């Protein structure tokens, strides 16, 4: 079964499967959606395409890493005072 954009249903990952794979809650996925994570809603269910969510997740991970590095720098500055 193909959609208008040449996408097949097999390429869609259900929300519950993605949450399990990432070891996060469905609520966390909802927060990521509110931050721009692309998704599809079909018949009340939420689905994701790997091509859509991987770049967003990588960007979020990079941003988190940078925030953690900045936090370590700030703690070192405070400790040296």
N, C-alpha and C positions, 0 to 999 in steps of 0.2 A: 504494500500500500504506500503510495507516494503522495506527498503534499505538493502545494503549488511551487515551493522553492526547491523541489527536487530532493526533499528530505524524506527518509523512510521512518516509519514508526520505530524500527529497530535501532535507530540512531539516538533516540530519546531516552534519557535516564530518569526514571521516576525519583521524586524527591526523597523517598525513604531509602532507596538504594544509594543515592549520593551521600546522604547523611551517614549511613552506615560505613560507606567506603572512606569517608573523611573523618569518621569518628567524632562527629559533632551532632548536635540536636537539630531537629527540624526547625526549631525556633531560631537557632543560629543561622540556618540557611535563609530564614525569613529576614533576619537583620542584614545579611549579605545582599539579598534582593533589594532591600531599601537603600543600599549603598551602590546599587547599579549592576548587580549580578543578573545577567539576562536569563529569562525563563519563559516557558510557555505554559499557559493554563488551558487544559483540554478537559471538558466535562467536569470541572471542579477539582481536577487533579493537577499538580504542578510537575513539570518535566524540565530537564536541562539538556543541552547539547554540549558535548565535550569541547567542541570548537569554540563555543561561546563562553563556557565557564573557566576554562584553563587560564586564559590570559588575565582574567579578573582575579582569580585566586592567586596567581603568581604575583600580580601587582600588590595585592593585599598582604601577601607574605613578605614581600620586599619592604613594604611600608612598615610592617610590624617589626621586622629586623632592624630597620633604621631607627625606629622609636626605641627599641630595646638598647641599641648601641648608644643613643643619645642619653638614655636614662643611666647607663653605666658611667658615661663621661660626667654627667651631673653629680652622681654619687661620689665619684673620685674627687671632683673639685670640692665638694662639701667635706669629705673626709680629710683632705689636705689642709683645711683651714684651721 
